Amino acid sequence: MKMASILIIDDDVQILSMLRQTLERGGYDVLEASNGKQGMKLYLENPADLVITDIIMPEKEGIEIIIELKRDYPDVKIIAISGGGRINPEDYLDIAKKLGAQRTFTKPFERKQLLNAVRDLLQ
């Protein structure tokens, strides 16, 4: 049985590392990108079963990623995460949900909650 693949897009190295460890321990194949532009390129080369994207990033914001992925790959599963920016993280995450993210998390979040959301979406 093939392991589900997850693409993590986040400009925070510590978050990338924590998510990679958590998801690999959970039995998933993990790809990572440190900005939105790199994330989209990786997805096009190797479409993942699930995308976890930060919202506020250089090069390309998470909102743009969600719009593009949902437009070109309507069935893609997306989890949006945010620590906020100029506005509340919840405001960004509400927008992400309206655009098609199935789950949203405000940083910092519980690893177990994220893992449960990943399992739910990949069933």
N, C-alpha and C positions, 0 to 999 in steps of 0.2 A: 504494500500500500504506500502510495506517494505521500510524503509529508506536505502539509499545506505550507505555502510560501507567503511571507508577510514582508511588505516593504515599509520601512520606517523612514519618514522624512522629518528631520528636526535639525536646527542649527546649533542646538546645545549638545556638546560632546558627551556630557555626563548623562543626559536623558537618553541619547542614542545607546550608550553603553549599558545603562540599566535596562532599557527595553530589550536590547539584544539578548542579554543574559537571561532575563525573565522568560522571554519567548522561546529561546533555545532550550532552556530547562523544561519548558512546557511541551517540547517535542516539535517545534516549528522550524522551518527553514527561513532564515532571515537575511534580507538585503537591506542596506541602509544608504541614505543620501543625506548630505549635510545642508542642502538647500533645495528649494522647489524645482529649479531648472534641472538640476542633476537627478532629482527624484522622478520627474516626468520622463527624462531620457531613459533611466533605468526601467521604468514601467513599460515603456514602448518596446525596449529590447527584450524584456522578460516579464510579461504580465503576472503580477502576484495575485494570490487568492484574496488578499486583504491589504488595504493601505492604511497605515496610521500616520497622520500628518499633523504637524504643528501648524498653527494659523499664522503667527507673525514670524516671517523669515526674510532674509535677503534674497535677491534674484527673482523669486516668484513666491507669492504668499499662498498659504494653505487654501484660502477661499478660491483663488484662481485654479489651483490644482483640483479641488472638488468640482468646480464648474467644468473644467476640461475633461476630467475623467468621467463624470456623469453624462456629459454630452456624447463622448466617443465610446464609452463602455458603460452603458446604463446599468448593467448588473453588478458592477464592481462594488465590493463592500468597503466602507470607509469608516474609520474612527478618527475624529478630530480631537486634538488636545491643545490647550492654551493656558498660558500663565498670564495672559492679558497683554495690554499695550497701552495705547492712549485711552481706551475704554475698558470696562469690566470684561474679564474673560468670558463671563456668561453671555454677554452681548455678542461677542464673536462666535461663540459656540451655538447660540440661537440661529444666527445667520447660516452657519455651517450645516445645522440640522435642516433648515428650510431648503438648502441647496442639495441635500441628499445624503449627508453623513448619517449613518444609522445609529451611531453612539457618539457621545461627547464626554470629555473629562477635563476638569480644571486641574492644572498643576498646582501643588503636588497631588498625586492620586495614589490610591492603594494598588499595589501590583496585583493583588488577588482579584480586585474588582475588574481591572483591565483584562486579566487572563480569562475571567468568566465571560466578559463581553466578547472576547476573541472566540472562545469556544462556541458561544451562542451563535455568532454570525457565521461560523464555518461549518456548522452542522448540516 
